[in-house]
Amino acid sequence: MDRSILHRSSNLFYRAEGGAPANHPEGPTLVLLHGFAEDGSVWDELVNDLRQKHPKSLVRILIPDLPGSGRSSPLAGETSMEELAESIAAILDAEKIAQAVLIGHSMGGYITLAFAEKYPDRLKAFGLFHSTAYPDSEEKKAARKKSIEFIRKNGSHPFIRQSSPHLFSEHFRLEYPEIVEAFISHTDNFNPDSLVYYSQAMIERPDRTTVLEKSTHPVLFVIGGRDTVLPTESILRQTHMPGLSYIHILQQAGHMGMLEDTGKAARVLDEFLQQIR
């Protein structure tokens, strides 16, 4: 079911799937947060797989378009990870959900960590799906600043056409060019101002490894074995930080495991949800 709320003068769109009561004891509400230059539809195949093959694992799924993405309008002014986390809390409030499981892909993981830092009592568990608690390196910050300049000069279309293919493993790009092209075509008219705000927010986000170290919640790490954006070794160094970690490597996936290895990614989420019940 398509829904929307007004938050800080922004219209926030999200999909709500599953009709059981929000805090039903048989299973947690799952919130899936998309990444940079995406919208909530990036999770469609994974959610379909969960619904068809693992119907007992979920009660409700919420899939927002983050402010400035998809059908959600931007927040007024510049955007930070903390403000994006507040928008997710507003959706939970609207749905009358006391606790949820947040799974964030890439930038969505940065928002998940900001949420975990600000609203720890509202989490039952959380997961980093091809994401990291480390801040940007100086090299990465410089690359993002160049991307901002490029987007401001040329718009979102050429930027996404140039950058998005590298999110997928080389093998996947060659075997499934139609999936890669469909992903790019869906987002290549993305709001350029939002891309700039997101990029700046990623540059400015702090080191949140202490969130992992202090977490009393189970934490899921989904890692791409062929991820060139966030190499496996970098993520593995973080997996010992929480008190309870669940670690899964999608060996053949790059940075887009929900599209590159949908069945296994859905199985990983199902197992995680079953284990934290």
C-alpha positions in Angstrom: 0.0 0.0 0.0 1.3 3.4 -1.0 1.4 5.9 1.8 2.8 9.4 2.5 3.2 11.7 5.5 4.2 15.4 5.8 7.5 15.8 7.7 9.2 19.2 8.0 7.3 20.5 4.9 8.5 17.5 2.9 6.1 14.9 1.5 7.6 11.5 2.4 6.4 8.6 0.3 6.7 5.0 1.5 5.2 1.6 0.8 3.7 -0.5 3.6 3.4 -4.2 3.0 1.7 -6.7 5.3 -1.5 -6.2 7.2 -0.8 -7.5 10.7 -0.7 -5.1 13.7 2.5 -3.0 13.8 3.9 -4.6 16.9 2.6 -8.1 16.4 4.6 -10.5 18.6 5.1 -13.1 15.9 7.6 -11.0 14.0 9.2 -7.6 13.7 8.5 -4.8 11.3 11.3 -4.6 8.7 12.3 -1.2 7.3 14.5 -1.2 4.1 16.5 1.9 3.4 17.9 2.4 -0.1 21.2 4.0 -1.0 22.5 6.9 -3.0 20.9 7.7 -6.3 18.3 5.0 -5.7 14.7 4.8 -4.5 12.7 2.2 -2.6 12.0 0.2 -5.8 15.6 -1.2 -5.6 14.3 -3.6 -3.0 11.3 -4.9 -5.1 12.8 -8.2 -6.3 14.2 -9.0 -2.8 10.8 -8.2 -1.2 9.0 -10.4 -3.7 11.4 -13.2 -3.0 10.8 -12.8 0.7 7.0 -12.8 0.3 7.0 -15.9 -2.0 9.7 -18.1 -0.4 9.8 -16.9 3.2 6.2 -15.8 4.0 6.5 -16.6 7.7 9.5 -14.4 8.4 7.7 -11.0 8.2 4.7 -9.2 9.6 5.2 -5.8 8.0 7.7 -4.2 5.6 8.1 -0.5 5.2 10.0 0.7 2.2 10.6 4.5 2.1 11.8 6.8 -0.7 14.3 8.9 1.3 13.7 12.6 1.2 14.7 13.9 -2.2 14.5 10.4 -3.8 11.8 8.8 -5.9 8.4 10.2 -4.9 9.6 11.9 -1.7 10.3 15.6 -1.8 13.6 17.0 -0.4 13.9 18.4 3.1 14.2 22.1 3.3 17.9 23.2 3.2 20.9 20.9 3.2 20.5 17.3 4.3 22.4 15.3 7.0 22.4 11.7 7.9 20.8 12.7 11.2 18.0 14.5 9.5 17.4 11.6 7.2 17.2 9.3 10.3 14.6 11.7 11.8 12.5 11.2 8.7 12.5 7.4 9.3 11.5 8.0 12.9 8.6 10.1 11.6 7.4 7.3 9.4 7.6 4.8 12.4 5.5 7.3 14.4 2.9 7.5 11.7 2.7 3.8 11.6 2.6 3.6 15.4 5.6 1.2 15.5 7.6 1.2 18.7 10.5 -0.9 17.5 11.7 -2.1 14.1 14.5 -3.8 12.3 16.3 -1.3 10.0 18.4 -2.6 7.1 20.3 0.0 5.1 22.0 -0.3 1.8 25.2 1.7 1.3 24.1 5.3 2.2 21.0 3.8 3.7 23.4 2.1 6.1 24.9 5.4 7.1 21.3 6.6 7.9 20.7 3.3 9.8 23.8 4.0 12.0 22.6 7.6 12.6 19.2 6.2 13.6 20.8 3.6 15.9 22.8 6.4 17.6 19.8 8.7 18.1 17.0 6.2 18.7 18.5 3.0 20.1 15.3 2.1 22.0 13.4 2.1 18.7 15.4 -0.8 17.2 15.1 -4.5 17.7 18.1 -5.1 15.4 19.7 -3.4 12.4 21.8 -4.3 9.4 24.4 -2.8 7.1 23.8 -4.1 3.6 27.0 -3.2 1.7 27.7 -0.4 4.1 30.2 0.8 6.7 30.5 2.6 10.0 33.9 4.1 8.9 33.9 7.7 7.7 35.1 8.7 4.3 38.9 8.7 3.8 40.4 12.0 2.6 40.7 10.4 -0.9 37.1 9.4 -0.9 36.0 12.9 0.3 38.0 14.4 -2.6 36.4 12.1 -5.1 32.9 13.0 -3.8 33.7 16.7 -4.1 34.7 16.2 -7.7 31.4 14.3 -8.2 29.5 17.3 -6.8 31.3 19.6 -9.2 30.5 17.3 -12.1 26.8 17.0 -11.1 26.4 20.8 -10.7 27.9 21.3 -14.2 26.4 18.4 -16.1 23.4 17.2 -14.2 22.5 13.8 -12.9 22.0 11.9 -16.1 25.7 11.7 -17.3 26.9 11.2 -13.7 24.6 8.2 -13.1 25.4 6.7 -16.5 29.1 7.0 -15.7 29.1 5.8 -12.1 26.3 3.3 -11.7 27.7 0.3 -13.8 30.6 0.1 -11.4 28.3 -0.8 -8.5 27.9 -4.2 -10.1 30.5 -6.9 -10.4 32.1 -7.2 -13.8 30.7 -10.7 -14.2 27.2 -9.5 -13.5 27.5 -6.5 -15.9 28.5 -9.0 -18.7 25.9 -11.6 -17.9 22.9 -9.4 -17.1 23.3 -6.1 -19.0 19.6 -5.7 -19.2 19.3 -5.6 -15.3 22.1 -3.0 -15.1 20.5 -0.9 -17.8 17.1 -1.1 -16.2 18.6 0.1 -12.9 20.4 3.0 -14.6 17.4 4.0 -16.7 15.1 4.1 -13.6 17.4 6.6 -11.8 19.3 8.6 -14.5 16.9 11.6 -14.1 17.5 11.8 -10.4 17.1 15.2 -8.8 20.7 16.6 -9.1 20.3 18.8 -6.0 19.5 15.7 -3.9 22.6 14.0 -5.3 24.7 17.0 -4.2 23.1 17.1 -0.7 23.6 13.4 -0.2 27.2 13.6 -1.3 27.9 16.4 1.1 26.2 14.6 3.9 28.3 11.5 3.2 31.5 13.6 3.3 30.5 15.1 6.6 29.2 12.0 8.4 31.3 11.0 11.4 33.0 7.8 12.3 30.2 5.6 13.8 32.2 2.6 14.8 31.3 3.4 18.5 27.7 2.8 17.5 28.7 -0.8 16.6 30.8 -1.2 19.7 28.1 0.0 22.1 25.2 -1.7 20.3 23.1 -4.0 22.5 21.2 -5.1 19.3 22.0 -7.9 16.9 23.8 -6.4 13.9 23.7 -8.0 10.4 26.5 -7.4 7.9 25.8 -8.3 4.3 29.0 -8.1 2.3 29.7 -8.3 -1.5 32.5 -10.6 -2.3 33.2 -8.6 -5.5 32.4 -5.2 -4.1 34.8 -2.6 -5.3 33.0 0.3 -3.6 33.4 -1.2 -0.1 36.0 -4.0 -0.2 35.3 -7.2 1.9 38.3 -6.7 4.1 37.2 -3.2 5.2 33.8 -4.5 6.3 35.1 -7.6 8.0 37.3 -5.4 10.3 34.0 -4.0 11.7 32.2 -7.3 12.3 33.8 -8.0 15.7 32.7 -4.7 17.1 29.0 -5.4 18.1 28.3 -7.9 20.9 26.3 -10.0 18.5 27.0 -10.0 14.8 25.6 -12.0 11.9 27.9 -12.0 8.9 27.1 -13.1 5.3 29.2 -12.7 2.2 27.5 -12.7 -1.1 30.5 -14.1 -2.9 29.5 -13.3 -6.5 27.9 -9.9 -5.8 29.4 -6.4 -6.1 27.7 -3.5 -4.3 24.1 -4.4 -5.4 23.4 -7.8 -3.7 19.7 -7.3 -3.7 19.8 -7.3 -7.6 22.9 -9.5 -8.2 22.0 -12.3 -5.8 18.4 -11.7 -4.9 17.6 -15.2 -3.7 20.5 -15.5 -1.3 20.1 -12.0 0.0 16.4 -12.7 0.8 17.4 -15.9 2.5 20.0 -14.0 4.6 17.3 -11.5 5.7 14.9 -14.3 6.5 17.4 -16.1 8.6 18.3 -12.9 10.5 14.7 -12.1 11.2 14.0 -15.7 12.4 17.1 -15.7 14.7 16.3 -12.4 16.4 12.7 -13.3 17.3 
